[in-house]
Amino acid sequence: MALKQQSSDREGEKSRRVREMFGAIAGRYDFLNHFLSLNTDRRWRKTCVREVRERVCAPSPRILDIGCGTADLSLAFSRMGPVIGCDFCHPMLRIGAEKIARNNNHPPVLLLGADALRLPFPGETFDVVVSAFVLRNLASVETGLGEMRRVLRHGGVLAILEFGMPRSPFWGSLYRFYFLRLLPKIGRFVSGVDGAYVYLPSSVQAFPPAEQLKEKVERAGFGDVRLRLLTGGIAVLVTGIAR
Ligand SMILES: C[S@@+](CC[C@H](N)C(=O)[O-])C[C@H]1O[C@@H](n2cnc3c(N)ncnc32)[C@H](O)[C@@H]1O
């Protein structure tokens, strides 16, 4: 009982730290995202949309974007069907809501404050669940994947984008220099926040490698799971079908 309480306290503490950190950088998040990735993040989101489009059967699928942040992925999916974006960080959602208001989307994009570990939806609500650069931030990856599976209808499509580390020795060492040495300094300078861009590389390094992520997705109840390494492995796209 005491052990269970300790682990739930630890999870609560991690969630609180993550929420505060994204709250502190929300105003500079989009700029830094595009700048630090040299706009490659836009390409990764487009690839994610294309891959889901190839796999989805429903004509106007109901889509959930978990940890939607400032809603870039929600907007990228909005031509496919109605999207709900959810996140537990309100400053990120506020910026997303302003973007959505400027875009005047049809079908609509709705944003909602919600925790990825306790989604406020009944089972089998969505045809598509997507999530970009969120999983490694969760206090429990297994619980997060379990919730994704629960809210997807049978045969629905899951797509997860996460950061990875390149494997090629040359590209890998170049990238490591940028990611571990330069990025934290640039991130701190532009955002004015100390820890956030140190947390980014350390959380990516601590996250399981792509093949292990694929196995976790399979264990969470997904079949035909496909793994795609993007930009030499800097990002990873995992898609699967709810069994
Ligand atoms: C790196 S940002 C990614 C935002 C967006 N998906 C994108 O592609 O730009 C991670 C987001 O996940 C959210 N997040 C982390 N843990 C969460 C949780 N347990 N529940 C809901 N949102 C969470 C954070 O608030 C943050 O907005």
The ligand as a Gaussian input file, in Angstrom:
#p B3LYP/6-31G(d) Opt

LIG

0 1
 C        7.008000      18.578000     -26.503000
 S        5.374000      19.135000     -26.277000
 C        4.601000      18.544000     -27.771000
 C        3.413000      19.378000     -28.168000
 C        2.810000      19.010000     -29.509000
 N        2.331000      17.650000     -29.514000
 C        3.785000      19.238000     -30.639000
 O        3.940000      18.349000     -31.464000
 O        4.355000      20.336000     -30.717000
 C        4.743000      18.015000     -25.074000
 C        3.339000      18.354000     -24.636000
 O        2.813000      17.254000     -23.889000
 C        2.067000      17.765000     -22.807000
 N        1.977000      16.733000     -21.766000
 C        2.978000      16.112000     -21.112000
 N        2.496000      15.227000     -20.219000
 C        1.142000      15.284000     -20.324000
 C        0.066000      14.619000     -19.664000
 N        0.283000      13.714000     -18.697000
 N       -1.199000      14.921000     -20.025000
 C       -1.443000      15.846000     -20.983000
 N       -0.481000      16.520000     -21.623000
 C        0.804000      16.245000     -21.313000
 C        2.837000      18.987000     -22.370000
 O        2.043000      19.872000     -21.615000
 C        3.260000      19.579000     -23.727000
 O        2.331000      20.488000     -24.222000

